[in-house]
Amino acid sequence: MRHNPDGDNYPSISNYVREMSLTGTYCSFYELVAATQLYPICIEVYYNGELYVKHGNNDNPVKRLKFSGNLSGGHFNVYIPCESQMVSRKRRARFSGNIKKQLNDAAKFYAKQKT
């Protein structure tokens, strides 16, 4: 169990969240492991650009973190997906259909020019 700066156990989850949200308060790998057991997520930690450790169920959504600093006292940062990776399937399908139409129209246009 985590303790507050005075060494006392946190009385509630909200107190723990409030304390951990403060600047200068850090969690360890143990909190990340606990998060994968409490929430339906899989956490991947990258160190020096390579996958360092993965924890959680592979069927769950993946959250990626970058670990920087030395291994005994570094820092975790969240990797946020690029907007292009968050485009919905419906939007991609519409976009792909438009390109397909343009290619077909271009092929017909060039076929007419050759005759």
N, C-alpha and C positions, 0 to 999 in steps of 0.2 A: 504494500500500500504506500502511496506517496504521502509525504509530509510537507506541511507548509514551512516557511523559513524559520519558525520557532520550534520545529520538530514535532508539532502536533499533527494528528491525522486530520484530514479535511472532513468537516462535519457533513458535507453534502456535495453532490456532483456539481451543482451550480457554483459553489465556492471554489471547487477545484478548477472548473472551466474559467472562472473569473481570474483566478491566480495565474493559471497557465497562459492566459491571453495578454498578460502584462509584458511590456518590453523588459528584456533582461531575464525572463523566466524561460527555462529550457526544459524540454523533455528528453528522455533517453530512448534507446531502442525498445526498452521494455514497454513504454507507453504505446509505441507503434504496434507491437505484438498484441497488446491488450485491445487496441482499437480494432484489429482484424478479428478478434474473438467476440467483440461487442457489436460490431457493425458488419453488414454484408459488403466488405471491401477486401481487395487484395493490394498489398503495398509492395512496391518495388523501390529499393534504395540504390541509387547510382553513385559511385565514387570514382573520381578521375575519369568520367565519361563511360564507365562500364558498369553493368549490373553487378552490384556487390552482394545484395541479399534480397530475397523475395519471401514474403510471408502472407498467408491467407489462402482462401480457396480460389483456384483459377477460374471458376465459374462466375465469380463476383466481379464487379467493375474494378479496374485497376487504377490505383492512385500512385503517381510516380514522384519520388522525392530525390533531390540532389543533396548529397552529404559533402560538406566541405570542411577543411581543417584537418587536424590530426585525429586519429581514431579514438583517442582517449578523451577528447573534449571538443568535438567539432560542432557543426550546425546543420540542420535540415532546412532546405528550401523546397517549396512546392513547384513542380513542373506543371505548367498550364498548357493544354493542347492549343495548337494554332487554330485560328478560326476555320481554315479550310478543312480541318479534320472534324469539325463539329457540324458540317453541312448535312442536312437531313437527306435520307434516301430519296424522298419525294422530289426534293430540289435537284438532286443529282440525276434522277431519272429524266426529269424535264429538260435539264441542261444537255444530257446525252442525246435525247430525242431530237433536240434542236440541231445539234451538230450532225446527227445522222441525216436529217432533212437537208441541211446545207451541202453535205457531201453528195447526196443523190441529185440535188439541183445542179451542182457544179458539174457532175458527170454528164447529165443530160445536156447542159449548155455546151460543153466541149465536144460532145458527140455530134451535136447539130453543126458546129463550126467546121468539123472535119468533112462533112458531106457537102 
